[in-house]
Amino acid sequence: MKLLIIILAMLTCLQLANSCCCSMGLHYMDNCGCNFFNCHCKTINGYCVDKDEFGWCISTKGIHGMKEVCAAKRRKRSMDTKLMEDYKEKYGHLIGLPELDLFYTFDTDKDGFINIEEARASLNVTLDAFKEVDTNRDGFIQPAEFDSSLE
């Protein structure tokens, strides 16, 4: 019986480890683990996670009118031809993913990376918050740092 409980707990943790970009919530600190781009968010069975009225992080599948499915559960959409031209060499294998579309909107100089100035131009981002997302500490946010679906 204990073994069954441990296995179920491990499976639950694996489901929570998935991530995606979610549009729920405007403040990433309050949005159940999202970074300041509202990406790298926790999911449950492919659905975005948001706080309920008690502050618990729950699947949006259970919130009336708010369920949001992550990219892995959505179909790829047609791509902007400008994005395809700018990113085909660096990120051709990622073209078609909605998270790359979002990344592209923050990459204002279209070099394939987001620097602190680009992040600050779009969002009120502190250097410390930027460094949390820039996991390899090179001064740029790459797609895989932006959201794990872009690895």
C-alpha atoms as one frame of an Amber mdcrd trajectory, in Angstrom:
protein
   0.000   0.000   0.000   2.838   2.405   0.864   4.491   1.608  -2.452   1.294
   2.484  -4.327   1.056   5.823  -2.508   4.696   6.618  -3.319   4.177   5.779
  -6.998   1.054   7.945  -7.184   2.894  10.830  -5.512   5.756  10.513  -8.010
   3.364  10.517 -10.966   1.675  13.636  -9.625   5.052  15.365  -9.344   5.879
  14.439 -12.929   2.638  15.955 -14.148   3.370  19.167 -12.247   6.846  19.357
 -13.793   5.456  20.132 -17.267   5.548  23.768 -18.278   4.244  26.181 -20.879
   3.373  29.814 -21.487   0.062  30.789 -19.933  -1.912  33.990 -20.266  -3.550
  33.652 -16.854  -2.668  36.282 -14.297  -0.731  39.466 -14.844   1.768  39.098
 -12.014   4.140  36.193 -12.509   4.961  35.957  -8.796   1.292  35.206  -8.115
   0.864  32.809 -11.023   2.047  29.492  -9.600   5.648  29.491 -10.742   5.627
  31.352 -14.059   8.598  33.510 -14.965   8.055  37.204 -15.747   7.085  36.349
 -19.334   4.260  34.130 -17.955   6.173  31.146 -19.366   7.795  28.127 -17.770
   4.507  27.812 -15.849   3.528  24.697 -13.978   0.835  22.557 -15.562  -1.398
  19.692 -14.544  -2.184  17.254 -17.348  -1.366  19.942 -19.921  -3.577  22.638
 -18.403  -2.211  25.891 -17.019  -2.230  26.285 -13.251  -3.612  29.341 -11.502
  -4.549  30.263  -7.943  -8.060  29.743  -6.678  -9.801  32.025  -4.182  -7.926
  30.321  -1.316  -4.479  30.758  -2.884  -4.082  27.114  -3.927  -2.512  26.407
  -7.315  -5.079  24.377  -9.254  -5.599  23.274 -12.846  -7.532  25.814 -14.883
  -9.481  22.886 -16.300 -11.551  23.023 -13.126 -12.196  26.776 -13.246 -15.382
  27.662 -15.107 -14.655  29.614 -18.260 -10.895  29.829 -17.616  -9.409  26.542
 -18.771  -6.256  27.104 -20.761  -4.445  24.311 -22.552  -0.693  24.450 -23.055
   1.021  24.218 -26.431   1.706  20.496 -26.128  -2.059  19.969 -26.068  -2.744
  22.528 -28.835  -2.207  22.126 -32.525   0.560  24.057 -34.199  -0.640  27.126
 -36.024   0.510  28.745 -39.226   3.611  30.841 -38.839   4.423  34.440 -39.536
   6.711  34.438 -42.578   8.918  37.154 -40.996   9.504  34.915 -37.974  10.366
  32.035 -40.287  12.917  34.159 -42.151  14.524  35.500 -38.960  14.642  32.216
 -37.037  14.825  29.394 -39.599  18.575  28.848 -39.185  18.762  29.033 -35.379
  15.378  27.662 -34.347  13.904  25.958 -37.413  12.964  22.895 -35.348  10.854
  25.107 -33.065   8.944  27.011 -35.737   5.228  26.459 -35.273   5.243  26.425
 -31.481   3.148  29.197 -29.890   5.871  29.758 -27.266   8.338  30.670 -30.022
   5.816  33.173 -31.388   5.681  34.772 -27.942   9.480  34.719 -27.600   9.720
  36.467 -30.985   7.544  39.356 -29.779  10.004  40.119 -26.952  13.088  39.715
 -29.184  12.768  43.176 -30.680  16.077  43.173 -32.577  15.301  39.654 -33.923
  18.758  38.261 -33.122  17.300  35.136 -31.491  17.933  36.253 -27.904  16.242
  38.542 -25.374  18.565  40.919 -23.532  17.771  42.945 -20.421  16.918  46.073
 -22.443  14.395  44.160 -24.551  12.823  42.642 -21.436  12.641  46.025 -19.709
  11.135  47.690 -22.797   8.159  45.327 -22.675   7.899  44.546 -18.983   8.874
  46.115 -15.677  11.711  43.649 -15.061  14.397  43.895 -12.419  17.924  42.680
 -13.092  17.469  39.999 -10.415  14.297  38.699 -12.106  16.119  38.676 -15.451
  19.000  36.688 -13.947  16.551  34.084 -12.598  15.420  33.335 -16.154  18.931
  33.648 -17.670  20.026  30.335 -16.177  23.342  30.086 -18.064  24.243  33.667
 -16.992  25.336  34.814 -20.445  23.271  38.024 -20.312  20.715  36.774 -22.828
  17.544  34.739 -22.535  17.477  31.948 -25.080  14.288  30.137 -26.102  14.958
  27.131 -23.819  15.362  29.504 -20.852  12.191  31.350 -21.850  10.147  28.121
 -21.736  11.176  24.477 -21.489   8.955  23.549 -24.453  11.538  25.359 -26.610
  14.468  23.078 -25.737
